Amino acid sequence: MKQQLRPTIMAFTMLTLLTGVVYPLLVTAITQVVFPSQANGSLVVKDGRVVGSRLIGQPFDDPKYFWSRLSATSPQAYDGAASSGSNLGPLNGALGDAVKGRIDALKAADPDNPLPIPVDLVTASGSGLDPHISPAAARYQIARVARVRGIPAATVERLVARHTQGRQLGFLGEPVVDVLGLNLDLDALPAK
């Protein structure tokens, strides 16, 4: 028995050090060198303070901002530690109520908007944390944002175009608009 205990303890100790200390330190060092921004959460810093992450959506509900996609995380919205979808099916009354509430809020904020409301403005993504909206969702909001801020719609359209990202590798996914970056650039415009 004693002959087996010593090699077992040595193997356990060596594997613990290798997989629990050496490997994580090595991977951390490599990512800090090769992908420093991503390794540190893709944080967005403005005026020396962190204002968000390019990977996690944020709640915007002021009419002067572009609104993000809904979050399904709980107990609070856009909680990175609670990434999940709502698991509500298309026939679930709670989903219908949430969609109707968001449609009502969009119409109340911009009652004269004749455009159809894009689905990503009234539903949550699978992760509940999506930081992007579709170009259609951005176009739907241009008139409201321009009117509330007192700036030409063409100026807002140019900002939307600047923050529109194409398909990954040219063929994966759909084009998206970076909501946080767009709203930060809107705030940087000279006040009217």
N, C-alpha and C positions, 0 to 999 in steps of 0.2 A: 504494500500500500504506500509506504513512504517513498518507494522508488518512482511511483507514478505521480505523487503529489508535487514534487519539485518541478518536473518538466511541465506539468499542467499550470502551475502558478507562473512559471517563466513564460510560457506561451500566452497565457492570459495577459500578463503584464506587457509583453512585447506587442501584442495585437491592440491592446488598449492605447498604448503610446502611439503606435503607428496609425491606427484608424481614428483615434480620439484627439490626438494632438498634432502629429506631424502632417497628416493629410489635410485637415482643416486649415492649418497655418499655411501650407503650400498653396492650396486653392485660393485662400484669401489674398496671399501675396501676389499671385498671378493675376487675379481679377483687379486688384488695386493698380497694377501696372498697365494691363491691357485694356480694361474697361472701367476706369475710375468713377465716372459719373454713374453708370449703371450699378456698380458694386455698392455705391453709397445711396441708392434709392432714387436716382434721377431727380434730385431735388432742384427746385427752381428758387433762386435767390434774387431778391430785389432789395436794393438799398441795405445790403448787409444782413437781411433777415430772410429766413425760409418762408416762402409764401405758398408752397405746394410741391407736388411731384408731377412729373410728366406721365407717370404710370397710374395715378389714382385720381378719379374725378372729384370734383368739389361742388358743394351746393351753391348755385347762384340763383337768386330769385328776385333781385332788384331789376326792374324793367330796363335799366341802362346797360345791363350786361346780357351777353348771350347765355342762355340757360343750358345747363348740362343735361345729359341723359339721366333719367331717374335712377336712384340707388335702391337696391332691394336688401341691403345689409341692415341688421338690427343689433342692438337696440338704437343705434344712431346711424344716420345715412353716411355713406362713403367711408365706412370703418374698414381700413385695410386689414385688420385682424379678424374680420368676420365676412370675408369674401364668400358670397353665395348668391344664387338666384332666389326668386321668391317661391318657386315650385308651384305657382298658381297656374292651373290649366286655363285654356281659353273659355271654358264654360263656368269658371269659378266666379261667383258674384263679387268677391273681394277684388279680383283683378279688374272686373268691369267697373266697379266703383272707383278704383284708383285711376283708371284710364279716363273715365268721365270727369273726375276731379281735375286732372291735368289739362284736359281739353277745355274745361270751363275757365281755368286759370289763364291759359294761352289766349282764349277769346276775350277774356276780360282785360288783359294787358294790351291787346291789339285788336279791337272789335271790327275794324274796317279791313282787316287782312283777308283778301279773297283766295289766297293760296291754300291748297289742302294741307292739313297738318301731317307732317311726316311721322311715321310710326315710332321712330326712335325718340321723339319728344314726349311720348306718352307711355312708353314701356321701359322697363329696366333691362340691362344686358344680363347675360348668363352669370357674370361675376358680381354684378351689382356695383362695380367700381369703374366702369368705362369712362376714360377721360376725354373721349372724342364724341362728336356728333357727325352726322352725315352732311355733305354739302347742301342737300335739300333742307335739312333742319336749320342750317345756318342761313340759307336764303330766306326761309320763312321768317326769321327773326330780324333781318336787316332793316326793314322799314321801322319797326318799333325802336330798335336801338338808335338809329339815326334820328328819329323824331324826338325821343327822350333826351338825347345828348345835344340836340340842336346842331347836328353836323350833316353835310350832304350824304345821301345814301351811297353815292359813288365812292366816297372816302371809306365807308364801312365795307363796301364790296371789295375794294382793293385789299383791305386788311384781311378779309375772309380768304381771298385768293392767296395771300402771303402765308396764311396758316393752314392751307389745305395741303394735306400730304397724299401723294398718289399711292397706288397699290405697291405693296412690298415686292421688290424684285421685278416690278413691272406687271405682275400677273396674279399675285396673291392678295386676297381680300378685296376690300372696296376703298375708294378714297375717303378720307376722314378729315375733320377740322379739329385742331387743337384748341379747345375751349379756354383753358387757362392762359395760354400764350396770347390768344386773341383778346381776351378781356384785359390782360396786362397792357397790351399795346393800345387798347382803347383808353385806358386810364392815363397813358403817357401822352395822349394828344393834348394840344393846348386847349384850355377851358374856354368855352364860348360864353 
